[in-house]
Amino acid sequence: MTPTALRFWPAGVPPTLAVPRTTLPAALRASAQRHGDKPAIVYGGAALSYAQLARRVDALAAYLQQRLGVAAGDRVLVIGQNGPQWVTAAYAVMRAGAVLVPVNPMSKAAEIAFHAEDSGARVAIVAQEALPQLTLGDAPGQMPAALVWAYADAIASTGVDELPDWVRAPARPLNDPRLHAFEAALAQGLVLGPVPEDPDALAVLPYTSGTTDHPKGCMHTHATLMAALASSALWKPVHADSVVLTVAPLFHMLGLQNGMNLPLMLGATAVMMPRWHAATAAALIERHRVSVWSAPPAMVIDLFADPGTAQRDLSSLVTLTGGGAAMPEAVAAMLLQRHGLHYQEAYGLTETAAFLHANPPQRGKRQCLGVPTPNVDSRIVDPETLQPLPTGEVGELVTHAPQVMLGYWRNEAADCAAFMPLDGRRYFRTGDLALVDDEGYFFLKDRLKRMINASGYKVWPAEVESAMYAHPAVHEACVISVPDEKSGEAVKALVALKPGHRNEITPEQLVAWCRERMAVYKAPRQIEFVDALPKSGTGKILWRELQLAHQPQEPSPP
């Protein structure tokens, strides 16, 4: 941390922070002991107390251990939308000493199979609507056993008009002995056997899409996650009396850390939504006096653009944070002028457990990554020579911090590319090009890696292109980003078709084909057919040339 940045440091936040040496399940048990009757989660008109949540976690962990053979260090997939069952499943996996592998429920069968095979998971805990995408069996990528939940088991019987039908759907019969009913497993009331609790053991293995064809698992321990949580709680600040709106997906690091782990560690209350809906979010903020919300700019913009929001009392909301994309200047100004809210822009990655840089709450800068938070040492280096650069020069942002992952799961080559030595320490290369100003604030300027940021979700073009080449009509494909008012960036594919196929398929049909085979946020929203794609002398597609051609043009000076 530079001396200039310390001038604007939040009062009461130390530059170096002692991180609690504990595990996430131990932190939940401590919250249950302090706040047993207090609502831990409010969802669908029902409240689940800390004591109830802790009991359910222990019972499900025991079932995993004693009925499904899950041992310490095993990986377990959790697939579903936000809800108390997702939280119970995640903490039960970790309580059993195993490793949580969160999977986007929008994933298709091939994507889930990759997560299963790469992680080596042999058990999944899945919401019933995602079950058709899970392949049961003993082959690689298949699941020998799965626990299945229905969201309806966690909601109130009345007064929940805002819930979608798929949340209200009752539990369906399970006609396969490899499938185990979630609530029936809890009802057995099994007692968990001895489990080692080590803060340095793997806790979560979230996957980040790769610059090559396949995603990579980020190895996070309890200690790396707790480092980000402890720092985040002080910086924002968040405490036991906070009421947190949890709507960012729990399978994503933003939701997992800010919407689940942080409030449960502190004994706060999480008001949880199954999926984003602006009018419902405004109603919940008013009804439950929500005070803290972490969300990407797209959600914030959507909320305050909804006509019904103006009729709601949102005065309880005092802490509004987020990242994943820059907040537009006009929206940030509106939030401050009309609602007295400073949108605290922050910066983090899956590899850094979400929280790395943040703007000081009372001295933030717009469209800014903020300053390194406690225990974080970030530098700007030349991406070729890896030598530090002076203030004001653009280079790659590299960081050393206790919340940085151990490395990529079983991927030594990726680790070699992602980490570098500097001043005797190991730094993570973010792949983001940035500069630091004379006050110690970091600003994103470009990306060293070829990546699209769609509403905070990372989309790596190489992965999408690889999937598209499976279509019999696709000869060549190049995926680029195009501006989008709501999501910041959207995925577009430029496609050259094979001879003889040009009158057999439309762009719309190819979009639909992509959506059947990859998560909706990855699938191209737009596809443009071209005669050929530009190539270099070595035959490589000139993606950057295509990307630049589709950027908005700056107005000519008068």
C-alpha positions, 0 to 999 in steps of 0.5 A, a space after each residue: 500500500 502506497 503512503 498516498 493511498 493511506 491518506 484516504 484509508 477508511 477510518 478504523 481499518 488497519 493496513 495489515 489485518 490478522 485473519 481468523 484461523 478458522 474454517 467456514 463451518 466453524 464460523 457458522 457454528 460460532 454464529 449459531 451459538 451467538 445468534 441461535 434464534 436469529 434469522 440466518 436466511 429469509 427466503 420465499 416468505 420463510 425464515 431459517 434461524 441460525 440454530 436450524 441452519 447449523 443442525 441441517 448442515 450437520 445432518 446433511 454432512 453426516 449423510 454425505 459421510 455415512 451414506 454416500 461415502 464422502 471423505 475429507 478432501 473429496 470434491 462434491 458438485 452443488 448445482 442450483 439457484 439461490 436458496 437455503 438448500 444451496 447454503 445447507 449443501 455448501 456448508 455440509 460439504 465443507 463440514 464433512 471435510 470435502 471440497 465444494 465445487 459450485 456449478 452454474 445451474 445454466 450449464 448444459 450436460 457436457 459442461 457439468 460432465 467436464 466439471 465432474 470429470 476434471 474435479 473427480 467429483 463422485 457425488 452431486 447435490 442438485 436442484 430438481 430442475 437441473 437434474 436432467 443435465 446430470 448424467 448418472 453412472 460410473 464412467 468419467 464425468 458421470 455421477 454415481 450418486 446425487 442428492 436432489 432438492 426442491 426449492 418449494 420445501 423451503 418456502 412459506 405456504 402463503 404470501 409469496 406471490 413474487 416467486 416464479 413457478 419453478 420455485 413453487 414446484 413440489 418435489 418430484 418422485 425419484 425413481 432411481 436408487 442413485 438419487 437421494 431426496 434432500 429432505 429425507 436425508 436430513 430427516 434421518 438425523 445422522 450424527 457426523 463422525 470425526 472430521 479434521 478441521 484445517 484452515 489450510 485445507 481446500 474448501 471451494 473449487 470454483 471454475 473460471 473459464 479458460 483462455 483455452 478450451 476448458 475452464 480451470 479450477 481455482 484452489 481456495 482454502 478456508 484461509 484464502 476465503 477467510 482472508 477476503 471475508 475479514 477484510 471485506 467486513 471491515 472495509 464496507 462495513 458489515 456486522 451482525 446487525 446488517 441485513 444483506 440482500 443476496 441475489 448475486 448467484 451463489 455459484 459465482 464468487 461475488 454471491 458466494 462470498 458477499 451473499 452467503 459466507 460474509 453474513 453467515 460468518 458475522 451472524 447477519 441476516 441474508 434476505 435471499 432471492 432465487 433469481 434476479 427480478 427488479 420489482 421483487 428486489 425493491 419490495 424485499 429491501 423495503 419489507 426487510 429493511 435491507 442495509 447491505 447489497 453487493 451487486 454488479 452495475 447491471 443489477 443496480 441499473 435495472 433496479 433503479 430503472 424499474 418504475 415501481 422502485 420510486 414507490 418503495 422506501 429504500 432508506 434502509 440501504 446504506 452500503 451498496 458495493 459491487 464490481 465486475 464492470 464499471 458503473 456508468 457516471 450518470 448512474 453513480 451520480 443519480 444514486 448519490 443525488 437522489 438516494 445518498 448512496 455511494 456505489 463502492 466499486 471494487 475489484 476481485 477475481 475468482 482467483 482472489 476470492 472476490 475481494 482484492 481492491 476497493 474504493 474507500 467508502 467516503 473517497 471513491 473514484 468513478 470507474 476505478 478499481 480502488 486501492 489495494 485492501 488490507 494485506 494486499 500488495 498490488 503492482 503494475 509491471 511490464 507484461 513482457 519483461 515483468 519489471 515494475 513500472 512507474 506511476 501513470 504507466 499502463 502495465 499488467 496488474 499483479 498481486 500478492 495477497 492471502 486471499 489469492 488461490 493456491 493455484 489451478 487444480 491439477 494444471 501446472 502449465 496454467 500455474 506457470 503462466 499465472 504466477 511470477 516471482 517479484 522481490 522474493 514473493 509469489 505474485 498472481 498475474 491478473 491479465 488486466 492492464 491497468 495504471 496507478 495514479 499519483 494517489 494510489 488508485 488503480 484504473 483498468 485500461 485494457 485486458 491482456 487476456 482475451 476475455 468478455 465480461 457479460 454482467 460480471 460473468 467471464 466468457 473466454 472466446 476460445 471456449 465458445 469457439 471450440 463448442 461452435 466448431 462442433 456444428 456441422 455447418 461451421 467452418 470458422 468462428 471468431 467470438 468478440 465482445 460488442 457493447 450492451 447497455 444492460 450487461 456492459 458487453 455481449 457475446 457476438 460470433 462471426 462465422 464462416 460457413 462450410 460450402 454447401 451449408 450457406 442456405 441451410 441455416 440462419 444466424 438465429 438457428 445457430 444461436 439457438 443451437 449454441 444455447 442448447 449446448 452452453 450456459 446462456 451467458 456464454 452463448 452468442 447473442 448475435 451471430 453474423 455470417 461472413 464469407 471469410 475471417 481475416 488471418 495472419 501470415 501464419 494462418 491465425 484468425 485476427 480476432 483483435 482486428 475484428 474486435 476493433 472493427 466492432 467497437 463504438 466509434 469515437 465522435 470526430 472533433 468539431 
